[in-house]
Amino acid sequence: MKTTYKVTKVTVKTAYKVTKFAGETVYTIGKYTFKVVKAPLAWPLIRGDLESIDDLPPKDAIQQGRVKMAPYVVRGRRYVPMSVAEAKTYRQKGIASWYGYETYRQKGGHMTANGEAFDPGGLNAAHKYLPLPTFVRVTNLENNRRTILRVNDRGPFVEGRIIDLSAGAAKKLGFYKKGTARVLVEAVSLEG
């Protein structure tokens, strides 16, 4: 399937292609490629501190598809994600960190909060309040590098950080070795 899309206010025309094989969906948006693989429920969550999603055990909520905007609990604190309408205008500056190194040395795979296989080398991100999944444009304000990421997980749960990127995204934005960077995060809506 191939069609033309505009990406947010910038009116960038891109091609959007979905290819299915072996349980994997590949999205191509302009020069960005996102591989989405549904993780087996037997895999551990990358965020082991998720206590509940939509008042259910996380894996039950994932299996029932009740994750997109569902409230969830981490370390006794309840988080309520924003609506899709609110997310369309999301724009925030703050500190980004990255995660995923812990999965390199472990056997098997890990699952994100929306049930996808976590890809530490991919263009993925975790956010506390955006609906899952959401596409965002992240700009590293320290070197002006930018990329589009797919938010498919919850976090970061460290005070003062607004987004957690996969290790691959941190490398692309040039702050992998540093660990954190000041960034601008903007929601990207795909409109047909």
C-alpha positions in Angstrom: 0.0 0.0 0.0 1.4 3.4 -1.0 0.0 6.8 -0.5 1.1 10.4 0.0 1.1 12.2 3.4 1.8 15.6 4.8 3.9 15.7 7.9 2.7 18.4 10.4 2.8 22.1 9.8 5.9 22.0 7.6 3.9 20.4 4.7 6.6 17.9 3.8 5.3 15.3 1.4 6.4 11.8 2.1 5.6 8.2 1.0 4.1 5.9 3.6 4.6 2.2 2.9 3.5 -0.7 5.0 5.0 -4.2 4.3 4.0 -7.2 6.3 6.1 -10.3 6.7 6.9 -12.7 9.5 4.9 -10.6 12.0 6.8 -7.4 11.2 5.4 -4.2 9.9 7.8 -1.7 8.3 6.8 2.0 8.0 8.7 4.2 5.7 8.1 7.9 6.2 10.4 9.9 4.0 14.0 8.9 4.9 12.9 7.3 8.2 12.2 3.6 8.6 10.4 2.1 11.6 10.2 -1.6 12.1 7.3 -2.7 14.3 7.3 -6.2 15.7 4.7 -7.5 18.1 6.5 -9.0 21.1 5.5 -12.3 22.6 3.7 -11.8 25.9 6.3 -14.1 27.5 8.9 -11.4 27.1 9.7 -9.1 30.0 8.7 -5.5 29.9 11.6 -3.1 29.3 10.1 -0.9 32.0 9.8 -3.4 34.9 8.4 -0.7 37.2 5.1 -0.5 35.3 2.7 -1.8 38.0 -0.6 -1.5 36.1 -2.1 -0.2 32.9 -5.8 0.8 32.8 -6.0 -0.9 36.3 -4.9 -4.3 34.8 -1.7 -6.1 35.0 0.4 -4.6 32.1 0.5 -7.8 30.0 -3.3 -8.2 30.3 -3.8 -4.5 29.2 -1.4 -5.0 26.3 -3.2 -8.2 25.2 -6.6 -6.5 25.3 -5.3 -3.4 23.3 -6.1 -1.0 26.2 -2.8 0.9 26.2 -2.9 3.9 23.8 -4.2 6.5 26.3 -4.8 4.3 29.3 -3.8 5.6 32.8 -0.9 3.6 34.3 0.9 3.3 37.6 4.6 3.4 38.3 6.1 3.2 41.8 2.6 4.0 43.3 2.2 7.1 41.1 -0.7 7.3 38.6 0.0 8.8 35.2 -2.8 9.9 32.9 -1.8 10.3 29.2 -3.0 13.1 27.1 -5.7 12.7 24.5 -4.9 12.3 20.8 -6.3 15.9 20.2 -4.0 17.3 22.9 -1.0 15.3 21.6 -1.4 16.9 18.1 -0.1 20.3 19.5 2.5 18.9 21.9 5.7 20.8 21.9 8.2 20.9 24.8 11.8 21.7 25.5 13.7 19.7 28.2 16.2 17.0 28.9 16.3 13.8 26.9 18.1 10.7 28.0 18.5 7.3 26.4 17.9 3.7 27.4 18.4 0.2 26.0 22.0 -0.6 26.8 20.7 -3.0 29.5 19.0 -5.2 26.8 22.2 -5.8 24.8 23.6 -8.4 27.2 20.4 -10.2 28.0 19.1 -13.2 26.1 15.8 -13.0 24.3 13.9 -9.8 23.8 12.0 -7.1 25.8 8.6 -5.7 25.3 7.6 -2.0 25.2 4.5 -0.7 27.1 2.4 -1.1 23.9 3.4 -4.7 23.3 6.1 -4.2 20.6 9.5 -5.7 20.6 12.0 -3.2 22.0 14.7 -2.3 19.4 17.6 -0.5 21.2 19.1 0.3 17.8 15.9 1.7 16.3 14.2 5.1 16.1 12.0 4.7 19.2 11.2 6.7 22.3 9.5 6.5 25.7 7.2 9.3 27.0 5.1 9.6 30.1 2.0 11.3 28.6 1.9 11.0 24.8 -0.6 8.4 23.4 1.1 5.1 22.2 2.2 5.2 19.4 2.9 8.8 18.5 5.5 10.2 16.1 7.6 13.0 17.3 10.3 15.2 15.8 13.2 15.5 18.3 15.8 18.2 17.8 19.0 18.2 19.8 19.3 21.9 20.8 23.1 21.5 21.5 24.0 20.5 17.9 20.8 21.1 15.9 20.6 17.4 14.7 17.0 16.2 14.4 15.1 13.1 13.6 11.6 11.6 13.7 11.0 8.9 16.3 8.1 6.6 17.2 7.0 6.8 20.8 6.0 3.2 21.8 7.0 3.0 25.5 6.4 4.7 28.8 9.1 6.7 30.7 11.4 8.3 31.6 10.6 8.1 35.3 13.7 10.2 36.4 12.9 13.6 37.7 13.6 16.4 35.2 13.6 14.4 32.0 10.9 14.7 29.3 11.7 11.9 26.9 13.8 8.7 26.8 15.2 7.7 23.4 16.5 4.3 22.2 20.3 4.0 22.1 20.1 4.2 18.3 18.2 7.5 18.4 20.7 9.0 20.9 23.5 8.1 18.5 21.7 9.7 15.6 21.2 12.9 17.6 24.8 12.9 18.8 24.4 12.5 22.6 24.9 8.8 23.1 28.3 9.2 24.8 27.1 12.2 26.9 24.0 10.4 28.1 21.6 13.4 28.1 20.9 16.4 25.9 18.6 19.5 25.9 16.0 18.8 23.2 12.9 20.1 21.6 10.1 17.5 21.2 7.3 18.2 18.7 4.4 15.9 17.8 4.2 15.0 14.2 0.8 14.1 12.8 0.4 12.1 9.6 -2.5 13.5 7.7 -3.8 11.8 4.5 
